[in-house]
Amino acid sequence: MEIKEIVPEELLTSNAHELEPGQAELIGYAKSTEDVSDFMKKANEADKKVITIGAHTGLTGATYPHEGEWFLSLAEMTDIISLDKETLTLNVQAGVTLAQIRQYLADTPYFYAPDPGEKSATIGGTVGTNAGGMRAIKYGVTRDNVRGYDVVLANGDIIHAGSLNQKNSSGYDLKDLFIGSEGTLGVITELQLKLTTRPRFESSMLVGFEKLDDLAPTVYEILNSPVEPVALELLEKNSVGYAEDYLQVKMPKQEGAAFLLLTLNSNDEKALNRELDEVRSIVNSAGALNIRDIDEKEAKLVWNIRDHILTGIYAAATTKMYDPVVPTRYVPDLIIQSKKYADEMGISSAFFGHAGDGNIHICVLQEDYEDVQWKKMLVEYEQKLYPFIAELGGLPSAEHGIGLEKKEYLSHFYSKEYMNTLKAIKKALDPKNVLNPNRIFDL
């Protein structure tokens, strides 16, 4: 294991743009579970805090060093170990990226279902935040697609959580406990990912609506029909424009200011056509301006644009993004009200997201505001936004995590007793508060 006392400068900053560059004492590059275990034991002996880092694509400041911590990098743990066709399991190290997994499986009959927009993210990072992505409504989020993994505890001990068995009623479910814990309970090092057989047929359509108010009830109708979408994405025209500018491409022509991007798949072509007809009937009844069936080439273009909306927004201006989730029936309320808050404050905003599961990405752009003023405006915006999300029965994060950025608002959503339970779990597994300290909540 290589340890360096000079930490790459890019790791000292954060995708949370309001944070100033931090300071880390050193960085260790692990290549195995045993390396991670040894590193954690040394950190305990030296009484040092440890921040685990992968591809550095996080959006909540969770890997931001502000107390001279030690960095533990899993970026060199990039082995795809094996593909077990009998159990449909892919064994990988935590530093493998989503793009690598997609490429590795490209010529096989299988795929890994979770589909977050940032394909350069590591599997370890996406497990740490329980990432969702575009296919979550049919195939579930990350925790639904992980069979098990090795995890190094705060004291350096190694355990395996989960198994290849289909059922389990054998004590506490530790697998789900570590997934989504943002590296605060342990360091996940090697994983067994659940694979899915590719359906034989797939079809996508792009539906245009005059305004968001028309689109939102359509989502509800589709979800309450016999149709089982793979993806059901909400796109605003101006949000799409950022991706088009960044990629220097144009989305297939479509009328409207709000779009529904929908994909269906099946092993039965006739069944797929029946579902497509059902969707056409629903969106026509809802007043869709136009339905565009998109072929494989156009679908690849449109989904690439969808994947790069956030990248395009970031390229256009310093941006703060929020990833709340609300019950699906409240998606239009969330967008309309959060846009209203931004408009009243003179802030430009853009919206897109996973309409099928209630997860909307809210982006506010700094543009010409000075940094000091912008920070104050963000606080004011968040003090309006988060209580409203809580009022709708929503949660502050659907897939990016809490990190440093959202922890002060978590108590808006959970009771004191619930927060105390979270802290008790942390204290039990990490009594010295070594791992990613003060992320999610303060002890």
C-alpha positions as MATLAB code, in Angstrom:
seq = 'MEIKEIVPEELLTSNAHELEPGQAELIGYAKSTEDVSDFMKKANEADKKVITIGAHTGLTGATYPHEGEWFLSLAEMTDIISLDKETLTLNVQAGVTLAQIRQYLADTPYFYAPDPGEKSATIGGTVGTNAGGMRAIKYGVTRDNVRGYDVVLANGDIIHAGSLNQKNSSGYDLKDLFIGSEGTLGVITELQLKLTTRPRFESSMLVGFEKLDDLAPTVYEILNSPVEPVALELLEKNSVGYAEDYLQVKMPKQEGAAFLLLTLNSNDEKALNRELDEVRSIVNSAGALNIRDIDEKEAKLVWNIRDHILTGIYAAATTKMYDPVVPTRYVPDLIIQSKKYADEMGISSAFFGHAGDGNIHICVLQEDYEDVQWKKMLVEYEQKLYPFIAELGGLPSAEHGIGLEKKEYLSHFYSKEYMNTLKAIKKALDPKNVLNPNRIFDL';
ca = [
       0.000    0.000    0.000;
       1.397    3.369   -1.023;
       1.121    6.259    1.432;
       1.892    9.834    0.403;
       2.147   12.911    2.595;
       1.387   15.231   -0.325;
      -2.314   14.985   -1.117;
      -3.469   15.838   -4.676;
      -4.884   19.349   -4.654;
      -8.081   18.357   -6.456;
      -9.027   16.099   -3.529;
      -8.872   19.012   -1.106;
     -11.790   20.759   -2.757;
     -15.369   19.638   -3.070;
     -18.170   19.588   -5.591;
     -19.925   21.625   -2.949;
     -18.579   24.853   -4.463;
     -19.052   27.069   -1.417;
     -16.362   25.142    0.495;
     -12.801   26.442    0.547;
      -9.908   24.008   -0.099;
      -9.320   21.837    2.959;
      -6.304   20.077    4.411;
      -5.493   16.383    4.787;
      -2.394   15.064    6.518;
      -1.723   12.175    4.131;
      -3.328    9.778    1.677;
      -3.106    5.996    1.484;
      -3.836    4.117   -1.757;
      -5.255    0.712   -0.877;
      -5.198   -2.189   -3.333;
      -6.848   -4.865   -1.189;
      -9.147   -5.411    1.755;
      -6.095   -6.243    3.844;
      -4.530   -2.879    2.942;
      -7.658   -1.133    4.188;
      -7.619   -3.142    7.402;
      -3.951   -2.289    8.070;
      -4.593    1.394    7.323;
      -7.512    1.546    9.767;
      -5.443   -0.101   12.499;
      -2.661    2.467   11.982;
      -5.192    5.304   12.111;
      -6.532    4.004   15.403;
      -3.036    3.726   16.850;
      -2.256    7.297   15.746;
      -5.662    8.546   16.931;
      -6.410    9.940   13.439;
      -9.690   10.413   11.601;
     -10.140    8.772    8.191;
     -12.076    9.912    5.114;
     -12.659    7.250    2.479;
     -12.547    8.515   -1.095;
     -13.105    7.000   -4.540;
     -13.615    8.913   -7.776;
     -14.372   12.188   -5.957;
     -17.761   12.647   -7.659;
     -19.815   13.205   -4.495;
     -22.159   16.175   -4.307;
     -22.570   16.777   -0.556;
     -19.075   17.601    0.703;
     -18.848   14.152    2.325;
     -15.150   13.737    1.411;
     -14.143   17.299    2.234;
     -11.173   17.317    4.676;
     -11.426   20.101    7.224;
      -9.671   18.698   10.290;
      -6.392   17.387    8.837;
      -7.781   13.881    8.418;
      -6.140   10.952    6.652;
      -7.483   10.105    3.229;
      -8.040    6.439    2.394;
      -8.306    6.131   -1.387;
      -9.943    3.094   -2.989;
      -9.366    4.475   -6.492;
      -6.736    1.801   -7.221;
      -9.003   -1.090   -6.181;
     -10.199   -1.561   -9.757;
     -10.304   -5.311  -10.273;
     -13.376   -6.968  -11.734;
     -12.731  -10.287  -10.039;
     -15.220  -12.698  -11.577;
     -18.622  -13.203  -13.183;
     -20.656  -16.032  -11.669;
     -23.266  -16.956  -14.275;
     -24.883  -19.552  -12.037;
     -25.897  -16.984   -9.421;
     -25.863  -13.946  -11.758;
     -23.288  -12.230   -9.573;
     -20.442   -9.909  -10.529;
     -17.571   -9.749   -8.020;
     -15.731   -6.418   -8.028;
     -13.469   -4.232   -5.934;
     -14.921   -0.982   -4.623;
     -12.880    1.275   -6.933;
     -14.414   -0.113  -10.113;
     -16.494    2.550  -11.873;
     -19.995    2.235  -13.252;
     -18.552    2.819  -16.719;
     -16.151   -0.109  -16.280;
     -18.977   -2.381  -15.190;
     -21.089   -1.334  -18.157;
     -18.210   -1.949  -20.570;
     -17.348   -5.317  -19.018;
     -20.929   -6.542  -19.375;
     -21.543   -5.038  -22.830;
     -21.008   -8.289  -24.717;
     -22.818  -10.472  -22.182;
     -26.566  -11.149  -21.766;
     -26.461   -9.346  -18.402;
     -26.463   -5.836  -16.978;
     -26.123   -4.136  -13.599;
     -29.428   -2.365  -13.133;
     -28.672    0.833  -11.124;
     -28.040    3.686  -13.547;
     -26.905    6.909  -11.824;
     -26.101    9.753  -14.190;
     -22.409   10.011  -13.250;
     -20.858    6.934  -14.851;
     -17.352    7.780  -13.590;
     -18.523    7.194  -10.007;
     -17.095    4.122   -8.267;
     -19.306    1.284   -7.170;
     -18.091    1.844   -3.609;
     -19.243    5.451   -3.725;
     -22.655    4.593   -5.125;
     -23.115    1.924   -2.461;
     -22.083    4.451    0.171;
     -24.938    6.749   -0.837;
     -27.377    4.047   -1.985;
     -27.519    5.708   -5.399;
     -30.669    5.279   -7.465;
     -30.630    6.492  -11.040;
     -32.959    6.228  -13.996;
     -33.988    2.558  -13.740;
     -34.904    2.523  -10.055;
     -38.678    2.291  -10.537;
     -38.397   -1.154  -12.137;
     -35.152   -2.585  -10.784;
     -34.751   -0.813   -7.460;
     -31.922    1.281   -6.053;
     -28.372    0.171   -5.287;
     -29.198   -1.769   -2.102;
     -31.659   -3.887   -4.090;
     -28.851   -4.926   -6.447;
     -26.092   -5.842   -4.000;
     -25.910   -9.407   -2.707;
     -23.067   -8.927   -0.264;
     -19.675   -7.361    0.384;
     -16.565   -7.323    2.554;
     -16.410   -4.367    4.899;
     -13.606   -3.161    7.135;
     -14.821   -1.821   10.462;
     -13.449    1.256   12.194;
     -11.032   -0.838   14.295;
      -9.693   -2.725   11.257;
     -11.741   -5.902   11.685;
     -13.076   -7.473    8.475;
     -16.569   -8.933    8.138;
     -18.748  -10.080    5.257;
     -22.296   -8.725    5.096;
     -25.010  -10.301    2.956;
     -24.871  -13.579    1.034;
     -25.813  -15.290   -2.225;
     -28.908  -16.797   -0.619;
     -32.313  -15.646   -1.813;
     -33.827  -15.445    1.676;
     -32.466  -14.536    5.098;
     -34.067  -14.473    8.518;
     -30.830  -15.083   10.374;
     -30.280  -12.163   12.688;
     -29.855   -8.460   11.969;
     -29.506   -7.443    8.312;
     -26.085   -5.827    8.329;
     -25.960   -5.616    4.536;
     -28.544   -2.870    4.357;
     -27.093   -1.106    7.396;
     -23.779   -0.241    5.732;
     -25.308    0.634    2.353;
     -26.137    4.337    2.373;
     -24.076    5.013    5.499;
     -21.658    7.285    3.563;
     -18.558    5.561    4.924;
     -19.365    6.424    8.537;
     -19.765    2.828    9.760;
     -17.203    0.886    7.725;
     -15.195    0.750    4.499;
     -16.746   -1.499    1.844;
     -13.956   -3.078   -0.208;
     -15.203   -5.989   -2.355;
     -18.757   -6.509   -3.540;
     -20.984   -9.139   -5.054;
     -23.387   -7.326   -7.376;
     -26.682   -8.755   -8.535;
     -26.963   -8.914  -12.318;
     -30.123   -8.930  -14.437;
     -30.671  -10.646  -17.772;
     -31.224   -8.173  -20.590;
     -34.809   -8.158  -21.903;
     -35.142   -8.996  -25.597;
     -37.132   -5.885  -26.518;
     -36.956   -2.250  -25.425;
     -38.661    0.921  -26.605;
     -38.528    4.574  -25.601;
     -40.717    7.594  -26.215;
     -40.443   11.317  -25.647;
     -43.698   13.059  -24.749;
     -44.101   16.834  -24.824;
     -46.414   18.848  -22.576;
     -47.259   22.530  -22.630;
     -46.515   22.892  -18.922;
     -45.431   20.882  -15.912;
     -48.923   20.897  -14.401;
     -50.082   18.704  -17.287;
     -47.172   16.299  -17.072;
     -47.227   15.462  -13.361;
     -50.672   13.790  -13.153;
     -49.660   11.691  -16.149;
     -46.851   10.143  -14.117;
     -49.356    9.147  -11.454;
     -51.652    7.573  -14.048;
     -48.817    5.567  -15.618;
     -47.602    4.280  -12.264;
     -51.131    3.187  -11.366;
     -51.673    1.379  -14.670;
     -50.576   -2.144  -15.694;
     -47.529   -0.547  -17.332;
     -44.167   -1.221  -15.679;
     -41.702    1.431  -16.894;
     -37.961    0.917  -16.745;
     -37.475    4.675  -16.512;
     -39.787    7.644  -16.224;
     -37.836   10.890  -16.357;
     -39.022   14.476  -16.106;
     -37.115   17.007  -18.201;
     -37.581   20.760  -18.414;
     -36.776   22.380  -21.743;
     -34.326   24.859  -20.245;
     -32.542   22.078  -18.325;
     -32.142   20.092  -21.536;
     -30.608   23.201  -23.112;
     -27.648   23.089  -20.712;
     -26.808   19.527  -21.783;
     -27.250   20.388  -25.461;
     -24.850   23.303  -25.127;
     -22.308   21.184  -23.267;
     -22.435   18.248  -25.690;
     -22.950   20.400  -28.798;
     -25.866   18.212  -29.900;
     -29.616   18.696  -30.210;
     -32.376   16.571  -28.774;
     -34.883   15.247  -31.342;
     -37.425   17.987  -31.997;
     -40.340   17.947  -29.566;
     -43.042   20.434  -28.674;
     -43.583   21.765  -25.178;
     -41.807   23.182  -22.153;
     -41.812   19.934  -20.147;
     -40.986   16.446  -21.366;
     -41.548   12.922  -20.166;
     -38.833   10.481  -21.212;
     -40.065    6.935  -20.842;
     -38.527    3.523  -21.498;
     -40.283    0.142  -21.427;
     -38.838   -3.335  -21.926;
     -40.036   -6.928  -22.097;
     -39.152  -10.391  -23.354;
     -42.539  -10.482  -25.102;
     -42.825   -8.079  -28.057;
     -46.627   -8.207  -28.105;
     -46.782   -7.450  -24.388;
     -44.405   -4.519  -24.890;
     -46.605   -3.123  -27.679;
     -49.668   -3.391  -25.432;
     -47.876   -1.377  -22.742;
     -46.808    1.230  -25.294;
     -50.421    1.551  -26.457;
     -51.513    1.963  -22.840;
     -48.999    4.774  -22.339;
     -50.116    6.513  -25.532;
     -53.717    6.387  -24.336;
     -52.789    7.841  -20.940;
     -50.641   10.703  -22.234;
     -53.153   11.593  -24.959;
     -55.905   11.797  -22.367;
     -53.654   14.035  -20.288;
     -53.309   16.521  -23.151;
     -49.842   15.703  -24.446;
     -48.789   17.980  -27.289;
     -46.882   15.266  -29.088;
     -45.677   11.682  -28.651;
     -42.405   10.820  -30.319;
     -41.375    7.177  -30.524;
     -37.598    7.210  -30.625;
     -35.519    4.525  -32.290;
     -32.386    2.985  -30.822;
     -30.083    5.665  -32.246;
     -32.283    8.532  -31.026;
     -32.756    6.851  -27.654;
     -28.982    6.694  -27.180;
     -28.762   10.420  -28.015;
     -31.617   11.426  -25.714;
     -30.362    9.377  -22.776;
     -26.881   10.807  -23.248;
     -28.376   14.286  -23.059;
     -30.271   13.280  -19.932;
     -27.049   11.961  -18.367;
     -25.284   15.282  -19.017;
     -27.887   17.774  -17.804;
     -26.106   18.286  -14.496;
     -22.692   18.422  -16.180;
     -24.042   21.091  -18.522;
     -25.494   23.121  -15.676;
     -22.206   22.948  -13.764;
     -20.339   24.068  -16.884;
     -22.636   27.088  -17.246;
     -22.389   28.464  -13.712;
     -21.477   27.684  -10.133;
     -24.424   25.603   -9.016;
     -25.916   24.152   -5.859;
     -27.979   21.031   -6.400;
     -30.552   19.455   -4.108;
     -31.859   15.909   -4.504;
     -35.000   15.631   -2.353;
     -37.633   12.956   -2.693;
     -41.359   13.335   -2.091;
     -44.358   11.048   -2.572;
     -44.865   10.970   -6.353;
     -48.190   12.813   -6.202;
     -46.357   15.841   -4.790;
     -43.714   16.140   -7.521;
     -45.437   19.123   -9.206;
     -45.931   20.846   -5.827;
     -42.233   20.471   -5.062;
     -41.074   21.855   -8.405;
     -43.568   24.708   -8.547;
     -42.875   25.861   -4.989;
     -39.090   25.498   -5.133;
     -39.067   27.408   -8.427;
     -41.244   30.082   -6.822;
     -38.783   30.450   -3.929;
     -35.921   30.903   -6.405;
     -37.837   33.386   -8.577;
     -38.781   35.498   -5.535;
     -35.100   35.680   -4.588;
     -33.931   36.468   -8.126;
     -32.133   33.115   -8.518;
     -32.021   31.165  -11.779;
     -33.098   27.547  -11.361;
     -33.329   24.334  -13.366;
     -35.132   21.069  -12.672;
     -34.956   17.466  -13.833;
     -35.279   14.105  -12.231;
     -36.791   10.723  -11.666;
     -40.493   11.484  -11.835;
     -41.359    7.819  -11.406;
     -40.029    7.664   -7.847;
     -40.517   11.263   -6.693;
     -36.832   12.227   -6.789;
     -36.365   15.683   -8.328;
     -33.030   17.437   -8.795;
     -33.269   21.132   -8.000;
     -30.399   23.275   -9.288;
     -29.892   26.923   -8.366;
     -27.252   28.918  -10.247;
     -24.985   31.557   -8.716;
     -24.356   33.479  -11.954;
     -23.367   37.097  -11.132;
     -23.789   37.034   -7.351;
     -20.662   37.548   -5.252;
     -19.587   34.567   -3.152;
     -20.453   36.078    0.239;
     -23.891   37.140   -0.915;
     -24.456   33.783   -2.612;
     -23.759   31.838    0.581;
     -26.312   33.938    2.443;
     -28.859   33.443   -0.333;
     -28.370   29.684   -0.244;
     -29.051   29.607    3.496;
     -32.224   31.631    2.976;
     -33.326   29.361    0.127;
     -32.676   26.188    2.115;
     -34.526   27.520    5.151;
     -37.576   27.740    2.917;
     -37.020   24.607    0.839;
     -36.349   21.937    3.464;
     -39.308   22.690    5.744;
     -41.558   22.574    2.668;
     -40.147   19.180    1.662;
     -40.780   17.921    5.185;
     -44.340   19.294    5.026;
     -44.959   17.172    1.916;
     -43.746   14.067    3.736;
     -40.499   14.005    1.765;
     -36.847   13.508    2.686;
     -33.762   15.687    2.077;
     -31.840   13.191   -0.056;
     -32.925   10.420   -2.389;
     -29.542    9.276   -3.704;
     -26.681   11.722   -3.077;
     -26.545   11.429    0.695;
     -26.393   13.936    3.538;
     -22.631   14.501    3.891;
     -21.693   17.842    5.385;
     -24.095   19.957    3.367;
     -27.471   18.706    4.560;
     -26.777   17.484    8.084;
     -28.101   20.605    9.813;
     -31.478   20.016    8.150;
     -31.818   16.305    8.890;
     -33.603   16.975   12.181;
     -36.421   18.644   10.202;
     -37.324   15.173    8.973;
     -36.639   12.872   11.917;
     -37.602   12.933   15.570;
     -35.099   13.401   18.367;
     -35.508    9.728   19.244;
     -34.764    8.672   15.653;
     -31.638   10.836   15.521;
     -30.478    9.399   18.844;
     -30.881    5.905   17.416;
     -28.716    6.808   14.408;
     -26.054    8.165   16.732;
     -26.200    5.063   18.922;
     -25.477    2.863   15.903;
     -22.506    5.040   14.959;
     -21.130    4.946   18.506;
     -21.515    1.179   18.693;
     -19.625    0.489   15.464;
     -17.182    3.412   15.629;
     -16.789    4.420   19.292;
     -13.737    6.590   18.592;
     -15.537    8.383   15.709;
     -12.720    7.537   13.314;
     -14.625    7.049   10.032;
     -15.872   10.094    8.109;
     -16.519   11.981   11.349;
     -19.362   14.484   11.551;
     -20.918   13.459    8.265;
     -24.712   13.004    8.322;
     -24.829   14.296   11.920;
     -22.537   15.536   14.686;
     -21.830   13.415   17.744;
];
